[in-house]
Amino acid sequence: MTAVDAARAATEAALGAEAGTGTGTDSWAPIDPSRVFALVVGIESYEVSHRWNLTGAARDAERFAGWLTGQAGVPADNVRLLVSPLERTDSEQDLTARQLPTKENIERILFKELPACDGDLLWLYWAGHGYLDQSHRMLLPYADATKDFTSHLNLEEALRWWKSSRLPPGRFHRQIAIGDACRVDTGRAAKLAFGSSAYGVGGTVPERRQFTLYASHQGEVAQNLTDKGAGQFTDTLLRRLDGRTLDETVQGLVGIARSVQADFHLLRSRGLAWQEPQFVIGRDWSGSAVLGDAWTETGPDGGGPGAPGLDQTAWTELGALLRNRDVPPFACDAYLWAFEVTGCAPPARRSLPPGGLTEIARDLDNRQGRQRDMPLTLPFVRHLAARSDDPAWARSADTWVDTTRERLGAAPVPAPPEPAREGTALHVRLTAEEAEADEVHWVRMWLYRNSAFETVWESERPLPMATVREKLGEQLLAGSADRLTRIEFHVPYELLGEAFECWGLPIGRVGRTIELGSHYEVMVRCPDERTGIAHSHWRRKWDWFKTHGGEDRKAVHQVRDDDVSSMLGVFLQAAEPPVCVLAEVSEDRLMDALDAVLDAGVPIAVWRRDGRTEDTELSSELAAGADAGIDVRQLPAVLRALRIPGPQQAHQSPRPLALMWDDPERVPERRSLS
């Protein structure tokens, strides 16, 4: 059993121990199971492409239908189960007469057959792929979707139809929708043609209550457990439903949803999940206001008042304080620290919400921390003040935090953490003059420490590469290079193929040869290639990186052979992200991919030397090396760790991984050495 398997087993044991926790309330009219109807969909196989195969979705749908017809007691004839399993999937129910989840079948059942039934409660469960349109509505492709016509169910529009006057009066006053699907932007599927879906919605009927539970927040991918053949969300949800009756489930939906969210918080803390389930409900079944994932009348443990939100005075003052201010470079750090200091689980995407500072503050004010006497907005603004380079504004921000805290009766806000100190780096610049042969280069070396560059050595003539290695070794052994953590090679385009991280120098004990990449963070840079409009792209992308941090999913873009074309650079420069490209390409396409990176001003790139391809993709390898999702800021340290062979790989060569890390704010003077 691997360490990950062991951690997952321990986590599942902890979750299972809590699965029986109840969330009941007092008065409740029992539900007649015979008046409950359901549409349950699980799509593993899509016509659009075999690459869409999704092992486990059909089985998840069957398991959910099994809970409905088993513990919940719903008659089997009331459950419409539509699945498209892969051939290798063993069905758990008799599916000889099943209907496929095509556009025709689903829309006939959802908008004709089920509305004609005399029922009180509707269940809608869907497992498969999912996208979000520009209005953040969930689009669920049908099994017969194609690239040219990506037919789909617009979940939010369908729920509007079910809450409207199009439904016969007196029927289905309770409706529950569950979506185990990704909620990623349709922009990530540019080759698909979703079009629009209109269902002819009538006037809203307020008496109909709806509860929607999503497997993930907007922009997040819903994880599939390939080894278990199940969606992680459905697997966790069914554990919470196990042993519950229909009444107990419907009555305690909010508590169940919060328990599932807590389960995922535990899984994320152990590196076994990345998504964050979300539920949406305006009012509970009795009509009382429920704010879903926002501030609640009770704390997360079920007792006592929740954390106070900002009052109107605070918002008026904060609006004036934040007006016309750009989002600063450290905003993502401030945002995540607000969750940390209040004991609240941060969003799984660990990135800034869209918009400016006011929108970020509003996002924080709509979240629930465990420290009931501290709104998340207060530590966020305190952090901004501590890192601001505008002393007058920082004083005003601190004053706002203190006066707001006193007026709301909130707890004192601790001082934010100091920014991490930057280690000492050795910069080595190699320049090939046009009049010189390719094998020799002018060389200059600097140390960057204490926020300044200092020249430590420069050549008097162009040197062959063997002499460059010798001079570098001398500098690494010099006393001035103590506590050195990083070596940055500033090179011409032609030297991007030089494996500097694999250089072996006699700098170990008694002159033993040491490979640089195993002892230092080694990276290559091409600042002299950042010319023309590529220079402005470079600065723009780096500014975005500083502001949004390295864990935003938009920060990284993976490039494969099929993606490499004359238009790749145009695509990469179109917006601030991505700031990092993972070039998973063959040797023949490698330099074309790096050309596009430089043309687009992308400051960071990772690739395999000689374009080597492996069974494991770079993204998976880097995420595993970081023990969590990819954090671009940690790539230098992660690549160094990956280059170190494990105990069982002592006789193997270090992994041939190259890193370009081109920080426009860490460039020494560029005078010609010739």
N, C-alpha and C positions, 0 to 999 in steps of 0.2 A: 504494500500500500504506500503510495506517495505521500509527501507531506501535505499536498493540497487535498488528497482524498481523505486523509486523517482529519484535517481541519474541517472539511465539509461534514464528515460523519459526526464529529463532536458538535458542530453547529446544529445539525439536524436533530441530534439527541436533545440539545438544549431547547430547540423550538418545539419538539414533540412533547417535552415535559410541560410546556405551557399551553398546549393546544386545547385543553379543556376549559380554559378560563372563560367565564361567562360575562355577558354585558347586558343583562336584562334590565327592563323597566317594569313598572307595575301594571297599569291597565292595558289590556290588549284583547281585541276581538279575534278569536281563533280563525285561521284560514282554512277553508275547505279545499283540500288538495285537488278535488275534481274540477275546481274552477280556476286551476292554475295551468297556464299554457307556456310553451317554450319553443324558441328557435335556437338550436345549438349547431354551430358551424365549426368545422376543423379542416383546414386546407393545407395539405402537405405537397401536393403536386399541382403545378400551374402550367397552362399551355404556353405562357409567355416565354419560358426558358427552363431547361433542366437545372440551371444555376439557382433557381428560386426554390428548389426542393427544400422542404422544412420538416425534418424528421420530428415526429412527436405531436404535431398539431392535431392530427386526426385522433390519435390516442387520447390526447387531453380532452377533446370534445366528447369522446365516448365515456371517459371517466366522469366528466361533469354530468352528462346525461344519466350515467349510472347512479350518481348521487341523487339527482332529481327523482328518478323512478324508484330508488331504493330507500334511503333514510328519509328523504323528503316526502315520499308517498305519492308522488304525482303519477297519475295513470300513464302508461307507456304511450297510449294513443294520443295523449296531449302534447307529447314531445316530438318535434320535428327535428330529426338528426340528419344533417347533410355533411358528408365528409368525402374527401378525395385522398385516400391514403396512398403512399408509395407502395410499390409491389412488395417490398421487403418488410412492410409493417404488418404485424399480426393483429387482426381485428379482435377486439374484446367483446363484441356483440354480433348478433346475426345481422349482417349487412347485405343479405342477398337481395333485398328489395329496397336498398337505400337509393336516395336521390343524390345526384352530384350537386355541389354548391356552385351552380352556374348562375348567371344573371337572371335568366328566365325563371329558374326554380325558386331562388331566394326571394325575388321581388313578388312572385305570385303568392308565396306563402306569407311573406311579411305584410304585404299591402292588400291582399284579398282573402286568403283562407283564414288566417288568425283573426283579423278584425271581425270576421263573420261569426266567430266563436263567442259564446256567452261566458266570459271569464272575468275574474277580479284581479288577477296578478299575471303579468307577463315577464318571462325571463328571456333575455337575449344574450347569448354567449358566443364569442367569436375568437378563434385561435388561428393565426396566419400572419401574413405580412400586412404592414400598415404604414400609411404616410399622412402628412399634414399638408393641407393646401395653404394658400396665402392668408386665409382667414382662420387658420389654426383648427380647421375641421378635420376629423379623422376620416381618411379614405381607405377602405378595406377592399382590395382587389378580389374579384371573383375567380374561381378556378379556370374559367374560360377566357380570362383577360389575355390580351395580346399587346405587343408593343405599339401597333397601329391604333388599337382601340382598347385601352386599359379600363375595361368596364369594372365598376366598383360600387360599393355601398358607401354613401356619405352618412356616417353614423349620426352626427349631430342633426342633420336634416331629417333623417329617418325618425329620430326621437322627437323632433318638432312635429312631424306628421302624427306620431302616436299620441302626442299631447294636445292635438288640435281637434276641432269639431268634425274632422273627416271621420273620426271614430264614432260609432253609434253611442248615444248617451247611456250613461250608467255602466259602461264596461271598462275594465282594466284601469281602475283608479290607482293601481300601484304598478310601477314598471321598473325593472332592474336590468341594466346593461353592463356587461363585463367584457372588456377587450384585452386579450392577451396578444398584443401586437406592438410593433415599434411605432413610434410617433416622430418619424424623421421627415424633414422637409422634402417636398416633391422635387426640389432642385437637385437633390442627390440622385434622382432618376430621370435625368433630362431626356433620355431616349424614349420614355414612355409618354403616351398620350391619354391623360386622364379625362380631359374634357370636364363637363359639368353634369350634375345629377339633380334633377328637379322632380319633386314628388307631389306638387300641388298642395302645399300646406294650407289648412284653414285657420280659423281663429283659435287662439289658445284657450284651453279649458283649465282654469286654475285648480280645480279639484283633483286633477290627475297629478300624482307625485312621481318623480323619477329619481333614481339613484344610479349613478354611473361610476364604475370602478375601472380605472386604466392600469395597465401593467407598468407604465412608466410616465414620467413627466414629458412635456413637450420638448422635442429635440433629442430624446433618449432612445436607445435601442433596447428592446426587450430580449433578455438573454435566453438562449435555448440550451438545455443540458443534453448534449449529444449522447453522453454516456448513459443517461437514464431514459432517453427518448421522450423527453417532456420539456415543456416550457417551465422555467424556474418560477414564474409568477403563479401559474395554475397549480404547480406542485405545492407551493407554499399555501395557496388559498385552500386547496382541498384538505390539507392537513388541519387548517383552522375550521373547516366545515365538518370534518369527521366527527361523528357522534351527535351532531346537532339535528334537531327536527326542523321542519319547515318553519314553524312559528318562531322557534328560537333564532333561526337564521335571519328571517326577514325583520324580526323585532330588533335584533342586535347588529344590524348591518354596519352602523358607524363604528361600533366597538370592534367588529371583526376587521373592518378596513384599517383601523388604527393598529390592530394587532399585526396585520400583514405588513404595514409600514415599519413597525418595530422589528419584525423578523428581518426585513431587508436591511434595516440599519445595522443589525447584528452581523448579517452576512457581509455587508460592505466593509464593516470594521475588520473583518477577517480576510478581506480580499477575495471573497467568493461571489460577489455581485457588484453590479455597477448601476443598476436602475433604481428608481424611486417611485413606487406605486402612488397613484393619486386618485382621490375620489371627489366627485362633484355632486352636491346636493344643495338645493336652495332651502327647502323646509323638510322636516321629518314627516312621517306618515300622518301625524296628528295636525300638521300645519304650523308647528313651532319652528322658529328660525334656527337653522343650522348652517354654520359657515364653513363646513367642510375642512379643507386643509388650512384655513385661515385661523385667526384668533378665536378661541372658544370660551364658553362660560365656565368650563372646568379645566384644570391643568391636565397635563399628559397622564398623570397617575390617577385621574378620575376624581380628585378632590380639590377644593379650594379654588379661588378665582384664578383665571389665566393672567398672563403678563399684560399690563396695560398698554394700549396703543397710544399713539400721540394724540393730543387734543388739538383743537383748532388753533389755539395760540401758538403751539409748537410748530404746526405746519405753516402758519403764516410767517413766522420768524425764519424757519428753515428754508422756505421758498426764496426769501430775500437773500439768505446766506449763500445758497447754491446757484442763484440766477447767473447765467452767462459764464459759468465756470466749466471748463473742459474736464472730462473724466481723467484724473491724474494717473501716472504710471503705476502707482501702488494700489489702485482701487480694488482690484481682485483680492489682494492680500487683506485689505480692510474688510471687504465683504465676507470672506471666509472666517476671519477672526471674530466677527460679530456672532457667528454661529458657535464657534468654539467657546467663547467666554460666557455665553448664556446656556451652554449645555444642550444646544439644538443640533440635530443632524443636518449637515449642509446638503444642498441639492446634489444628487448623484453626478450631475454633469459638471459640478464644481467650476462653474463659469459665471460671468456677470450676466444678469438679465439685460435685455435690449433697452436702449434709451440712455438718457443722461443721468446725472447724479440724483435728480429728483425721482426719476423712475426707479432707480436702484433703492433709494430710501423707502419708496412706497412698497416695493417688493418685500423688503425686510419687515416693514410694519405689518404686513399681512401674514407673517409667519409666527409660529408658536415656539418659544424657548422654554426650557425647563425651569429656568430661574424666573419665577413668576413676577418678580418686582423689577425687571429690567427689559424694556423694549429693545429689540435688536438694533434699532436705528441709533441709539446712543453710543454703543461701542464703535459702530461704523464711523460716525462723525469724529469721535475721539481719535481714532486711528488716522483718519485723513488729516486732522490737525497736527498730529505728531510728526507726520512725514512731509508736511507742506513746506515749500521753500518760500512762502509768503508769510512772514511773521505776523503782520497785522490781521490777515485772514485767519491764521491759526488761533490767535487770541480770541477773535470773535466766535470761532467754532467752539473752542473750549468753554467760553462763557455761555453759549447756547446749551451745551450739554449740561453744565452745572445748574443753570436756572430751570431747565426743563426737568431735570432729575428731581430737584427740590420740589417743584410744583406738583409733579406726579407722585411724589413719595417713592421714587425708585431707589434701588441700591446704588452705592457708589460705583463708578465705572473704573476698573483698574487701568493702569498705564499700559499702552500697547507694547508688544515686544520690539526690541531693537532690530533693525534690519541685519541680516546675516553679513558678517564681515567677508569681504572679497579676499581670496587667497593670493599669494604671490604667483605671478605668471612670467615665464620667459618667452619673449617674442623674437622670432628668428625670421628675418626678411631675406629672401633670395631673389636677386634681380638679374635677368639675362639681357645684356645689352645687344642690340642688333648686330654690332660689329664683331661680337665675340662668338666663339663656337658654342653649340648647345650644351656641351658637357661642363662648362665652367660658369660660375655665378658670382656676382658681388654679394657680400654677406654683411649684415649688420644685426646686432643683438641688443635688446633692451630688457630690463626688468620692469614690470609694472607692479608697484606696491605702494601702499599709503596714498592711493588715488593719483599717482603720478608715474610718468615714464622716466627712466634714467638709462642712458646708453652705457653698456658694459663692454662692448667690443665691436670693431668693424674691420673689414679686410682692406688691405692696401692695393689689392689686385683681384681679379676674378679667380675663383678657386674651383678645383674639381670637387665632385661630391664626396670623395673619400676624405679630403682635407676638411670639408665642412663638418663631417661627422667628428673628426678629431678635435676641431675647435669647439664644437658643441659639447663634447665630453669634458673638455677643460673647464668650460663655464659651469657645467653641472657639478663638478668637483670643487669649484671655488666657494669660499665661505659666503660670498654674497648671494649664493643660490640656496642657502638654508631655507627650509620650510617651503620649498617650491612645490606647487601642486599641479601646475599646468604648463604645457609647452604649445605655443601657437606658431605655426609655420605660415608666413605670408609669402605666397608663391605665385609665379606667373601661371597662366592657364595650362601651359604644357606640363607642369609638374603636379597637376591634380592626381595623376596616376601613380606618383611616387608614394610607396607605403611607408611613410615616416614613422607610423606607430609600430612598425616591425623592425625598425633600426635596432641593431644590437651594438651597444657601446661598452667598452671595458671600464665601467664605473662602479662595479660591485666590489665586494670585499676581496682583497688581494687581486684586483684586476679582473674579476670575473665579469663575463659579458651579461649585460642586462638589456632586455627589450624595453624600449621606451613606453610602449602602450600598456605594459603590465604594471608600471610604477608611476606613470603620470597620466593626466588627462591630456591626450594628444589630439590636435585638430589642425586642419588646413584652412587657409583663408585666401580669398582672392579680392582684396579691396581695390586693386588696380583695374579690375574688370567692371567695377561699379561706376560706369560712366554714362553720360547722356541721360535719358529719362530713366534708365535703370537705377540711377543713383537716388532719384526721388522715390521710386518704388521701394528701394532698400530701406530708406529712412522711415517711410510710412509703415511698412510692415513691422519694423523693429519697434516703433512707437506702440503699435497695436499689441505686440507681444508683451511689452512692459506693462501695459494697462490691464490686459486680460489674463495674463499668466500663462502657464504652460499646460494646464489641464483642460482648457476649452477644446472640445472635440473638433472645432473648426480649425484649430491651429495646425493640424497635421493632415497631409494629403499623400496617399500612396499612389505611385506611378508604376505601371507595368508596361511591357513591350507594346501592347495594343494602344496605350495612351500616348506614346511618343510620336509626335507629328510636328509639322511646322507651326501649328497653332497652339501647342502646349504652353509655350511661354505667354501667349496672349491670355489663355485661360487662367494661368497661375497669377498673373498681375492684375486681374480684374477687380479684386477687392483686397482689403488688408490681410485677411487670412487667405490661404495658409501661410504660415511662417516657417514651416518645416516640411520638407519633401522626403519621403521614404522611397528611394529609387530601387524598386524590386525588378530590375531589368537585366537582360543578358548583356554580355560584353559588347556585342555589336551595337546596342542601343544606348550604352552607358553615357558616352560623351554627348550624344544628342540630348539626353535627359538633363545632363548638367548644364549644357548650353541654355536650355529652357529655364532652368533654375536661375542662372545668372541674368538672363534677359528679363525675367520677371522680378528681379530684386529680392528673391527669396533668400533670407540670410542663413538658413540652416538646412542641411541635407545629410542623409545617412545612406550609404550604399555598401555593397559587398565588393571588395577588391576583385578586379578581373571580371566583374559582372557575374560572380558565382551565384548560382541559385541553389537553394536548399529546400527540404521538405517543409520546414517551418518558415512562415512569412516573417518579414522584419518586424511588423507591428506586434505579432505575438511574442517574438523573441525579446523585443525591447520592453513590452509590458511585463513579461515574466521576470526580466532582469531587474525591474523596478518593484517587484512584488505587488503591483497594482496596475492601474491604467497608466498610459504614457503621460509623463510630465516632461514637457520639452526642456524645462529649466534644468532637469536632472540628467539629461542625455550625456553630457561629458563624463559624469561619474558612472552612469549605467554602462556606457561602452567600455570604460576602463575595466569594470567588473566582468563584463562578458569576455574581454580579451584574456582574462586570467584562467588558465585551465584548472578544472577541478581535480580532486585527488585521484579520480579514476582516469583522468585525461592528461597525466603528467608528461606523457611522451608525445602528445599531440601539439601541433603548432597553434598559436593563439588564433582566435576567430578573425578572419580578414575583414573587419568592419572599419569603414572610413567615416569620418565626421567632418563636415564643413560647418564652421561656427564663425560667422562673420558679423561681429558686433561693430556697428558704425561709430560707437562711442569709445572704442578702444583701438584707435589707429594712431600709431606714432607718426612723427613728421615724415614726409615723403620726399625729401631731397635726394637727388641722384647721387649714388656712391661713386660713380665713375668720374 
